[in-house]
């Protein structure tokens, strides 16, 4: 499972997600690989992925997008999504 975190350094909600994603990684370990993508440094990818706002999270399972959600999320909400996609 791969979780993409589209964010920006100037985005307050994006900064608020940093400890949530750190805790998520601590809880799930190798079950999920988290990649942070700065939309200002990777504009082409953000456009290609149709990211309309930050933060936006996109979950892939075996190379296929299985979930997408903009906004601030709790660790528990992210775990529920990942576990549902993994079953």
N, C-alpha and C positions, 0 to 999 in steps of 0.2 A: 504494500500500500504506500502511495506517495501523496502527501498533502502539500499543495503549493499555497504559500501565504503571499499574496500580492499586497504590498504595503508601500508606504512612503515615510521618509524620515520626519517630515513635517506634520504627520497625521497623529493626533493625540490618541484616538481609538486604536491605531496600529501599535503605538508604544504600549498601550494598556494590555495588548495581547501577548507581549513578550514573556511575562512570567507565566501566563496561561499555557503557552506553547512549550515553555521549558518544563513545566509540571507534566504536561501531556507526554512529552518525550521520556521523562523520568518514569511515568506510569506504564507506558506501552513499549518502551525500549525499541527493539528491532522490528516490532510489528508494523511500525509506520516510519517512513523517512520524510522529514519535514524540510522543505526548501523555501527559503525566504527570497522573494523576488521584488526588488525595488522598482516600482513602475516608472520612476524618473530616469533610472539607468537602463531600463529594459522596455522602453516605450513600444517598440515593434512587437515584442512578445505579448505585452498587455493588450495591444490592439488585436493581435491575432487571436488571443484567447477571449476577446470580447469582455474584458474587465472594464466595468463602467464606474467603479468607485472602490475606495480602499477603506478598511481591509476587505479583501475578497479571498475566500478559501475555496480551493478546488481539490477534490479527492479523486485519485486514480487507483483503479484495481486492475492489475495485469494490462496496463497501458490504456485502459478505457476510462473516460471520465464517468464517475458514478454519482457525483454529488457536487453541488456548488452553492455557496451561500455568502452573501456580503454581510458585513457588520461584525460587531463584537459578539463573541460566543463564549460560553463557559467551558471549562475543561470537561465537565460531565456531558454537555451537549456534543462536544467533539468526539468523546469516547463512544457515546451512543451511536453516532453516525458511522464511525470507523468499525465498530463491532457489527452493526447491521450490514454494512457493505462487505464485511469479511465472512459472513455466514452463507 
